Amino acid sequence: MYYDPIKKSLGEVFNRTPLLRRLFYHLLDLLLLRTWHVHRELRQWSKGRTDESLNILDAGSGYGQYTYWMSGLSRKWQILAVDVKDEQVADSNQFFRQIGRTNAQFAVQDLVLYQQPNSFDLALSVDVMEHILEDVEVFRNIHASLKDGGMLLISTPSDQGGSDVHADGETSFIEEHVRDGYNIHEIQQKLRTAGFERIEARYSYGEPGQVSWRLSMKYPILMLGKSKLFFLLLPFYYLVTFPFCLILNWFDANGKHDSGTGLIVKAWK
């Protein structure tokens, strides 16, 4: 299934007013399990840093929800959010101007080519690397763009069923993915090849998270892929499933998993 047309439709609905876009961000924060994991890591990283003047790179910003969340943690942080999609970048810049968030800027950049040496204290890459074939080149560019001691935080599918692939011959649920998921040792080796020395990796989307993902993401996306009329049914669907997803997300984000369909990786320069 191609996910981009559905994402574009969602963006058109929630981009009509700043209030709707804020609501959209909050809904994504609650529903998307990866957000629970990423926010947890960012809270840990940000302890004692909110009064510092730091530079952050959101590498593959998408809707801009992570830049929105980080820009609210500290007005002293300067965030550059880059993406290859002109329309999303333009929409995000407009929204951030409307709400007066002057510490964040969006720009069109290709991560395979983009490099800004020794500029950032933190780089964030959430559900991006599974879309880019030249991953080591991206890791090298981010490594060069980080300051000494800077950290890269990655969320991406694993090879333990990421992209909803569980056996040889199956294809990714999201057809824009160029790989079904990373082996946990493979991604660490690629980061070392790019120049990172200290690397920590753990699984996300364990058993609770996989059930939550099906209820909160897979089934709604399948319905929306059939017809946009399912937009009208989504509020009623989530009215039933939402409480269960919240409980499952909490257990997944606060537990340790021997295996999982997602990876959370941290790497320091």
ABEGO torsion letter per residue (X at the ends): XBAAAAAAAAAAAAAABAAAAAAAAAAAAAABAAAAAAAAAAAAAABGAAABBBBBBBBGAEAGAAAAAAAAABAABBBBBBBABAAAAAAAAAAAAAAGBAABBBBBBBAAABBBBGABABBBBBGAAAABABAAAAAAAAAAABBBGBBBBBBBBBAAGBGGBABBGBBBABAABABAEBBAAAAAAAAAAAGBABBBBBBBGBAAAAAAAAAAAAAAAAAAAABAAAAAAAAAAAAAAAAAAAAAAAAAAABBBABBABBBBBBBX
